[in-house]
């Protein structure tokens, strides 16, 4: 077995919250943007426009999730570099991610039309929904390079436990997006395209500011470039590792977003009201999820640092504290979700049919805050320890459980069966990750 030096450090409750709190504040603005976009368009009272916006946002969730490895892969690799006290290696990781993000973003723009055709074929929107979807899609696609640059930058900042910087960038991005969406949709009367333009501008501004912060931290562009030996960015072993990690995380993301897309498509096939109501509930659930992502982010950085430092006690402590706080937060937020749900649903949509449909399924949706907690927290820990194969296999193995349960239960119970299948999928993922990681913990560390 290869030996590595140890760099001991302690993990306390305060260490978890030092990362989790600003990360939660930052992450919570992501679904807030979705909620605001849904609200500003939903209050126009047109279910077809709202449905088009919902499907448009889903398309980009799926599309950008294919490159989400730029954030989560970078964060895990950078965290391990921090633990190993190798700052130069962390810079190399983020530099490769930035270059790859720009390339992928430009390819998405070039392939915009065939991608849209494929999405339309899968989602099967009604004519009115399809028109609104196109309005949104062909504007927001221009945000692709900026969005992927932001993924890489956030991976760098969160991997280094610079959660406050990540929080400020996220807040900047989403506050610009929210303010412009409200102004463009209601102030200027642009409708769905206004919500898309708000997102494009917000992503571009945040990418520019984040790059400036990164370069200034290294003494400007000249100082940044001077830290690399000639040819360091093209190191074959490092690139193969990055692409292996990227491949596995991309497969995992395809399975993850494919499940959500299938859930939305089933709602679409039940009609505009079911589609819009399920979207309201899922966006509220994502608010809870992004609070939990703050805890997952803390687990990611601390366990990744522990692996880089080759220090098992810190790993065990970070693992236990992440699950403990995840449980506490999920229970509390589930109660808040249930109690505040009627008021939030009433505010988000003026369509009475959509409101009532969403209220009927609110209790089952609120319960998701508890059932998906183990999977969310384990996601962070697996990212930090770069257990990409385990993440990929666990997600792929759980997907047939979800689809099989939905195909069995939805014909019997309708939308109740669809939500029940979602619960089963969350629980299955959590159990697979818990069991498999338990088998691999010892192999993450080596003797000195």
Buried (B, 14 or more C-beta within 10 A) or exposed (E): EEEBEBBEBEBEEEBBBBBBBBBBBBBBBBBBBBBBBBBBBBBBEBBBBBBBBBBBBBBBBBBBBBBBBBBBBBBBBBBBBBBBEEBEBBBBBBBBBBEBBBEBBEEBEEEBEEBBEEBBEBBEBBEBBBBBBBBBBBBBBBBBBBBBBBBBBBBBBBBBBBBBBBBBBBBBBBBBBBBBBBBBBBEEEBBBBBBBBBBBBBBBBBBEBBBEBBBEBBEEEEEBEEBEEEEBBEBEEBEEBBBBBBBBBBBBBBBBBBBBBBBBBBBBEBBBBBBBBBBBBBBBBBBBBBBBBBBBBBBBBBBBBBBBBBBBEBBBBBBEBBBBBBBEBBEEBBEBBBEEBEEBBEEBBBBEBBBEBBBEBBEBBBBBBBBBBBBBBBBBBBBBBBBBBBBBBBBBBBBEBBBEBBEEBBEEEEBBBBBBBBBBBBBBBBBBBBEBBEEEEEEBBEEE
